[in-house]
Amino acid sequence: MIDRRHFLGAGGAAAATVALGACARSGAAGDSTVRYWGMGASDKDKDEAVREAFLKTPAGKGAEVIINQVPSNGASDMSQIITAVRGGTAPDLWWMDRFNAVQNASIGLIEPLDELIEKYEDVSVEEFKKQWIQFAVDELTYDGMLYGLPTSTDARGLLYNEEVLSAAGLDLDMFDPTQHTLTWDELHEVATTCIKTDAKGNYEQLGWAPWLEQGWPYTWGFGFGAEAYDNATSTVVLDSEEWLSVFQMYKDWAGDFPFARVDTFMATYQPPNAPPAQTAMFSGRMGLITTGPWQIQANEKYAPDLPLKWTYLPVKKEGDPIYTWSGGQSLVIPKGTKVTRTIWEYLKFHAGYPGQAIIQPLLGNLPTNLQAIQERKYNPGAEIFRDMLSGSTSRPPLPTGAAIWDALDRAKSSVLFGSATPAQAIETAQAFVAPKMALFPGYKMPDTYGKPSPVPDSPPVTA
């Protein structure tokens, strides 16, 4: 059997590529230099604010932090960093989507931090990790070792427009999260009530559809009790009854709100690559969307006068617990970096309380550092998402995480387009992923995965 430390399905060639560039880059620019691939051009000011704050600290005295905006390309495209590692041009630190961590660790693309923590910190690895929320630490853990420090996080909820819902004759109290959590049946009725069509039957106003925006299979899978991986048996379980229920839900909604008509509506009122101000929600043609705290900035900038509010994701029946999931970013060390004290201190500063306290209030997302959460170092509009964190989780930290995501997304599309039944869709997804995960026999996620991640109570808000 092919050992998982040497090969990862389609990523096997990538693993070999990384191995060629694994020789240490000795920090040619000097022991006080940090080369950092940052968040992206639109967030350059935030990276620079952290750098300036770090340079004023004793650890940053005499340091040089070189920032290049080369963000992660997405859940499965690691070509930039693989090429850089192979060519010896990778940065010392890299702002990376946390979802990629386990897969990147499994092919030797990033460095573990445990030995660095033991070398530079006066506490144990376990004690050091307690500074961050547990699910974010889990998402960076592979074979019991930590492969990065978590920075920002988020959650999913429903954003609704009170004007649209009120004009449709709906009672706004049912959307108030302090009074009620919508059930799927209620949300279906809301979506039906909000519909407006033209003389040809085309949608001119839409209530909601479960596949739009953040309507990923994982989003609803967490609410339906679906799991991608059985940790007890070390097996992929995408063909379960719970996943069948998720895809049957997509099919049922697409029957009542035809996918082609919804697609035409979105192409008309929120076309691909449209300016951020041009959305169906901002133009008053949409009742609700599934999104997260990153949307807050756009709401404040492009629709400050719209009565947009947040509530929880729908539950099966009244009284069921709320649910959500959280993604986010991290800071990691690419393979081959010779870590100096300055690099370590900047990593700890940027991903720790000081950096998060600077960045997160400007972004709209939430901190992962528990002190920053407790002290409300985030946009006040994200308070409902902060309340969700203790019950949230991440996508399962698996070395085939990208393959599972892609398989579930294809399954969703096949059901919506009518090219496969829900049963056929999950069977295809299972058949695609199971052989890839078989390359990691006996793999175990952290024991803490999927369990509550308590966050400290916040101090009272003062004027």
C-alpha positions in Angstrom: 0.0 0.0 0.0 1.2 3.5 -0.8 2.1 5.3 2.4 0.3 8.5 3.0 3.4 10.3 4.0 4.7 9.9 0.4 1.7 10.3 -1.8 -1.7 12.1 -1.8 -3.9 11.1 -4.8 -3.6 13.8 -7.4 -1.2 15.7 -5.0 1.5 13.0 -5.3 3.4 15.0 -7.9 3.1 18.1 -5.8 4.6 16.2 -2.9 7.6 15.3 -5.0 7.8 18.9 -6.2 7.9 20.1 -2.6 10.6 17.6 -1.7 12.9 19.0 -4.4 12.7 22.5 -2.8 12.9 21.4 0.8 16.4 22.6 1.4 16.4 25.3 4.0 16.3 28.9 3.0 18.7 30.5 5.4 17.1 33.9 5.6 19.6 35.4 3.1 18.2 38.9 3.8 19.4 38.6 7.4 18.3 37.2 10.8 16.2 40.3 11.5 14.3 40.1 8.2 10.8 38.6 7.8 9.5 38.0 4.3 5.7 37.7 4.4 3.0 36.9 1.8 0.1 38.9 3.0 -3.7 39.0 2.8 -4.1 40.7 -0.6 -3.9 44.1 -2.2 -7.2 45.4 -0.7 -6.0 44.6 2.8 -2.5 45.9 2.4 -3.1 48.7 4.9 -4.0 46.2 7.6 -0.8 44.2 7.1 1.1 47.4 7.2 -0.6 48.5 10.4 0.5 45.2 12.1 4.0 45.6 10.8 4.3 49.2 12.2 3.0 48.1 15.6 5.5 45.2 15.7 8.4 47.3 14.8 7.7 49.4 17.9 8.0 46.4 20.2 11.3 45.2 21.8 11.1 42.1 19.6 10.7 44.2 16.5 13.6 46.5 17.2 15.9 46.6 14.2 13.7 44.2 12.2 12.6 44.5 8.6 9.3 43.0 7.6 8.9 42.8 3.8 5.3 42.4 2.8 4.2 41.0 -0.6 0.5 40.6 -1.4 0.4 37.0 -2.7 -2.7 35.6 -1.1 -3.8 31.9 -1.2 -5.6 31.2 -4.5 -8.3 29.0 -3.0 -9.2 25.7 -1.6 -7.3 23.5 -4.0 -4.8 25.7 -6.0 -1.4 25.6 -4.3 0.6 26.2 -7.5 2.1 29.5 -6.3 3.5 28.2 -3.0 4.6 24.9 -4.5 6.6 26.7 -7.2 8.1 29.0 -4.6 9.1 26.3 -2.2 10.6 24.3 -5.1 12.5 27.3 -6.3 13.7 28.4 -2.9 11.7 31.7 -3.2 9.0 31.0 -0.7 8.3 33.6 2.0 9.1 33.1 5.7 5.5 33.4 6.6 2.3 32.9 4.5 -1.3 34.0 5.1 -3.1 30.9 4.1 -6.7 29.6 4.1 -6.9 27.4 7.2 -8.9 24.8 5.3 -5.7 24.0 3.3 -3.6 23.3 6.3 -3.9 19.5 6.8 -3.6 18.8 3.1 -0.6 21.1 2.8 1.0 19.5 5.8 0.4 16.0 4.5 2.4 16.7 1.3 5.2 18.4 3.2 4.4 22.0 2.1 4.4 23.7 5.5 6.4 23.3 8.7 5.1 22.1 12.1 5.4 24.5 14.9 5.7 22.2 18.0 9.5 22.3 18.1 9.5 26.1 17.7 7.1 26.5 20.5 9.3 24.3 22.7 12.3 26.3 21.7 11.0 29.8 22.0 8.2 29.7 24.6 8.2 29.1 28.3 5.0 27.0 28.2 4.1 23.6 26.8 2.7 23.2 23.3 -0.7 22.4 24.8 -0.7 25.5 27.0 0.5 27.7 24.2 -2.4 26.6 21.9 -5.0 27.5 24.6 -4.7 31.2 23.4 -6.9 30.4 20.4 -10.4 28.9 19.9 -10.3 25.1 19.7 -11.9 24.5 16.3 -9.4 26.8 14.7 -6.5 24.9 16.3 -8.0 21.6 15.2 -8.1 22.8 11.6 -4.4 23.4 11.8 -3.5 20.0 13.4 -2.2 17.1 11.4 -0.9 13.8 13.0 -1.0 15.5 16.4 1.2 18.4 15.4 0.3 22.1 14.9 1.0 23.6 11.4 0.2 27.2 11.8 -1.5 29.8 14.1 -5.1 30.8 13.4 -5.9 34.4 12.6 -9.4 35.3 11.6 -12.6 33.3 11.6 -16.3 33.6 10.7 -19.6 31.8 10.9 -22.7 31.5 8.7 -26.2 33.0 9.2 -29.1 34.6 7.4 -29.0 38.2 6.4 -32.5 39.6 5.8 -34.0 42.9 4.5 -36.8 44.1 6.8 -38.3 46.2 4.1 -38.8 43.3 1.6 -40.2 41.0 4.3 -42.5 43.6 5.8 -43.8 44.6 2.4 -44.6 40.9 1.8 -46.8 41.0 4.9 -44.5 38.9 7.1 -44.2 39.3 10.9 -40.7 40.6 11.5 -40.7 39.0 15.0 -40.2 35.6 13.4 -36.8 36.7 12.1 -35.6 38.2 15.4 -33.0 35.8 16.8 -33.7 36.8 20.3 -37.3 35.6 19.9 -37.3 32.9 17.3 -35.2 30.6 15.0 -36.8 29.9 11.6 -37.6 26.3 10.8 -37.1 25.0 7.2 -40.9 24.9 6.7 -41.2 28.5 7.8 -38.4 29.6 5.6 -40.0 27.8 2.7 -43.2 29.8 3.3 -41.3 33.0 3.6 -39.5 32.3 0.3 -42.9 31.6 -1.4 -44.5 34.7 0.0 -41.7 37.0 -1.2 -41.8 35.8 -4.8 -42.8 38.4 -7.5 -42.8 37.5 -11.2 -43.3 39.4 -14.5 -45.8 38.7 -17.2 -43.6 35.9 -18.5 -43.2 34.2 -15.2 -39.6 35.4 -14.6 -38.7 36.2 -11.0 -38.5 39.9 -10.3 -38.1 39.4 -6.5 -36.9 36.3 -4.7 -37.2 35.2 -1.1 -34.4 32.8 -0.7 -32.8 29.7 -2.2 -30.6 27.2 -0.3 -27.9 26.9 -2.9 -27.2 30.6 -3.2 -24.2 32.4 -1.6 -23.0 30.3 1.3 -25.5 27.5 0.6 -22.8 24.9 0.4 -23.5 21.2 1.2 -21.4 21.6 4.4 -23.6 24.5 5.5 -26.7 22.4 5.6 -24.9 19.1 6.4 -23.9 20.4 9.8 -27.6 21.1 10.5 -28.7 17.7 9.2 -26.2 15.8 11.3 -24.1 14.8 8.3 -20.5 13.9 8.7 -17.8 13.6 6.0 -15.6 11.3 8.0 -16.1 8.7 10.7 -13.2 9.2 13.1 -14.0 6.0 15.0 -13.7 3.8 11.9 -11.4 6.1 9.8 -13.7 6.0 6.8 -15.3 8.5 4.5 -19.1 8.6 4.9 -20.5 10.8 2.2 -23.1 8.1 1.3 -25.0 8.4 4.6 -28.7 8.9 5.1 -27.9 12.4 6.5 -26.2 13.4 3.3 -29.0 12.0 1.3 -31.3 14.3 3.2 -29.2 17.3 2.4 -29.3 16.6 -1.4 -33.0 15.7 -1.3 -33.6 19.1 0.3 -31.8 20.7 -2.7 -33.9 18.7 -5.1 -37.2 19.6 -3.3 -36.4 23.3 -3.3 -35.3 23.3 -6.9 -38.7 21.7 -7.7 -40.6 24.5 -6.0 -38.2 27.3 -7.1 -36.8 26.1 -10.4 -33.0 26.3 -10.6 -33.0 27.8 -14.1 -35.4 30.6 -13.1 -33.4 31.4 -10.0 -30.2 31.3 -12.1 -31.7 33.8 -14.6 -32.8 36.0 -11.7 -29.3 36.1 -10.3 -27.8 36.7 -13.7 -30.1 39.7 -14.2 -29.9 41.3 -10.8 -26.5 40.1 -9.5 -24.4 39.1 -12.5 -21.0 37.5 -12.2 -18.2 40.0 -11.6 -20.7 42.8 -10.9 -19.5 45.7 -8.7 -19.9 44.9 -5.0 -22.7 47.4 -4.7 -24.8 45.6 -7.4 -26.5 42.8 -5.5 -30.0 41.5 -5.4 -30.1 42.2 -1.7 -29.0 45.8 -2.0 -31.4 46.5 -4.8 -34.3 45.3 -2.6 -35.1 42.3 -4.8 -34.1 39.6 -2.3 -35.6 38.8 1.1 -32.7 36.8 2.7 -29.3 35.5 1.8 -27.0 33.0 3.5 -23.7 34.7 4.3 -21.3 35.7 7.1 -19.7 38.6 9.0 -17.4 39.4 6.0 -20.6 40.9 4.5 -20.8 43.5 7.2 -18.3 45.8 5.5 -20.2 45.8 2.3 -23.5 46.5 4.1 -22.0 49.5 5.8 -20.3 50.8 2.7 -22.9 50.2 0.0 -26.3 50.0 1.8 -26.0 51.9 5.1 -29.7 53.0 4.9 -31.1 49.5 4.3 -32.7 47.8 7.3 -30.4 44.7 7.0 -30.3 42.4 10.0 -29.0 38.9 10.9 -30.6 35.7 12.2 -29.6 32.1 12.6 -29.6 29.3 10.0 -32.9 27.4 9.7 -33.5 24.4 11.9 -35.6 21.3 11.2 -38.1 21.9 14.0 -38.7 24.5 16.6 -36.5 24.0 19.6 -33.6 22.4 17.7 -30.2 23.8 18.6 -28.7 26.4 16.3 -25.7 25.4 14.2 -23.1 26.9 11.9 -19.6 26.4 10.7 -16.5 28.6 10.6 -13.7 29.1 8.2 -10.9 31.6 8.3 -7.2 32.2 7.7 -3.9 31.3 9.4 -0.2 32.2 9.3 2.0 29.3 8.4 5.7 28.7 7.7 6.5 27.3 4.2 8.7 24.2 4.1 12.4 24.9 4.2 12.3 28.2 6.1 15.1 28.7 8.6 13.1 30.2 11.4 14.9 33.0 13.4 13.7 34.5 16.6 12.5 37.5 14.7 10.3 35.4 12.3 8.9 33.5 15.3 8.1 36.7 17.2 6.4 38.3 14.2 4.4 35.2 13.6 3.3 35.2 17.2 2.5 38.9 17.2 0.6 38.9 13.9 -1.5 35.8 14.7 -1.8 36.5 18.4 -3.7 39.1 20.4 -1.8 42.2 19.2 -2.2 41.6 15.5 -5.8 40.4 15.7 -6.8 43.4 17.8 -5.5 45.6 15.0 -6.9 43.7 12.0 -10.2 42.2 12.9 -12.1 45.4 13.8 -11.3 46.6 10.3 -12.3 43.4 8.4 -15.7 42.4 9.8 -14.7 38.9 10.6 -14.0 37.6 14.1 -10.7 36.9 16.0 -9.6 33.4 16.9 -7.5 34.7 19.8 -9.6 34.2 23.0 -8.5 37.5 24.6 -9.4 39.4 21.4 -12.8 37.7 21.4 -13.4 38.5 25.0 -12.4 42.2 24.6 -14.6 42.5 21.5 -11.9 43.3 19.0 -14.2 43.0 16.1 -16.8 45.0 14.2 -19.8 45.5 16.6 -22.1 44.3 13.8 -20.6 40.8 14.1 -21.9 40.3 17.7 -24.4 37.6 16.6 -21.6 35.6 15.0 -19.5 35.9 18.2 -22.4 34.3 20.0 -22.3 31.5 17.5 -18.6 30.6 18.0 -18.9 28.4 21.0 -21.2 26.0 19.1 -19.5 26.3 15.8 -17.0 24.0 14.2 -14.7 23.9 11.1 -14.9 21.7 8.1 -13.3 18.3 9.0 -9.5 18.6 9.0 -8.6 15.9 6.5 -5.8 15.5 4.0 -8.5 15.0 1.3 -10.4 18.1 2.4 -10.3 19.8 -1.0 -11.4 16.6 -2.7 -14.4 16.2 -0.4 -15.4 19.9 -0.9 -15.2 19.5 -4.7 -17.1 16.2 -4.6 -20.0 17.7 -2.5 -20.2 20.8 -4.7 -20.4 18.7 -7.9 -23.1 16.6 -6.2 -25.1 19.7 -5.5 -24.8 20.9 -9.1 -25.8 17.5 -10.5 -28.9 17.5 -8.3 -29.9 21.1 -9.2 -29.4 20.5 -12.9 -31.3 17.2 -12.7 -28.5 15.1 -14.1 -28.4 12.9 -11.0 -30.8 11.9 -8.2 -29.7 12.6 -4.6 -28.8 9.0 -4.1 -26.7 8.9 -7.3 -25.0 12.1 -6.3 -23.8 10.9 -2.9 -22.7 7.6 -4.3 -20.6 9.3 -6.9 -19.1 11.6 -4.2 -18.3 8.6 -2.0 -16.7 6.7 -4.9 -14.5 9.7 -5.8 -13.2 10.5 -2.3 -12.9 7.1 -0.6 -9.9 5.8 -2.6 -8.1 9.1 -2.0 -8.7 8.8 1.8 -7.6 5.2 1.7 -4.1 6.5 1.2 -4.2 7.6 4.8 -5.1 4.3 6.6 -6.2 4.8 10.2 -6.1 8.6 10.0 -7.6 10.4 13.0 -8.8 13.9 13.4 -8.1 15.6 16.7 -10.3 14.2 19.5 -11.6 17.7 20.1 -13.0 18.1 16.6 -16.7 18.6 16.5 -17.0 19.4 20.2 -18.0 22.8 21.6 -15.3 25.4 21.5 -16.0 27.6 24.6 -15.2 31.3 24.3 -14.9 33.6 27.4 -17.6 35.9 28.4 -17.1 39.4 27.1 -17.0 42.4 29.5 -20.0 44.7 29.4 -20.1 47.2 26.7 -19.3 50.7 28.0 -20.1 54.0 26.4 
